[in-house]
Amino acid sequence: MELFFIIILSLLIGSFLNVCIYRIPKKESIILPRSHCPSCQKTLEVFDLIPIFSYLFLKGKCRFCKHPISFTYPLVEILTSLGSVFLFLNFSLSSVFFLYSFLFYVLVVITFIDLKHFIIPDVITLPNILLGFLLSLFGLSTTSSDSLLGILIGGGILYGMGTLYYVFTKKEGMGGGDIKLMAMLGAFLGSKAALFIILISSVLGAFGGFLILFVTRQSKETPIPFGPYIALASMIYIFYGELIIKWYFGDLFFT
Ligand SMILES: [Zn+2]
């Protein structure tokens, strides 16, 4: 029963995340006006806004002008729902479940905006750095000193990496958005998580970048968004972080 409720609620949240992904880069309000077709501007009715099902019923086209609807809409809804279900199965209805779910939703929005626009908006990361720290003050995430350390380590290491990259290649490697995103994750998850996420996302990024280069044969000049790798590494940390750290370092730190 709880699971059923989580599925329905997360699909609706996914639908809202779509609105965020579409409107935040355009600096539009995420509340008003009501959703409309980006092609013919007709305001969408409830029937057009049922997660996943509307897309299937309408065969991926606007009901009024038949303009194709991007596949990312149902994709975001499915992803949001799947993530929420896995979080629920792992953490049940605990306070970490709500914390991780919130973080997951923020990361979904950031991932899809970064994939499409190659930016990570400050309006998402900056308030959330503050929120992550405030939650730690109330004992709702990590300790407040670890949260501060997480912000410094997360943001600092990425800033350092970006600077080094620039010194050697004279090219902008790490965007300011990536740095603030890492600081945000450090604020919520603490310093150990920040180190883990930087390490794993770098490995994933190197591997993914190589794969994309190999498959598309595009030049190295093509910008590669790093945000999605950071987001993926964060989710790996949330689900398997402790396990991987223990397995890798063995009894070295955890005796
Ligand atoms: Zn339309």
Residues whose N, C-alpha, C, O or C-beta is under 5 A from the ligand:
A	BS01	ZN	C37 S39 C40 C62 F64 C65 K66 H67
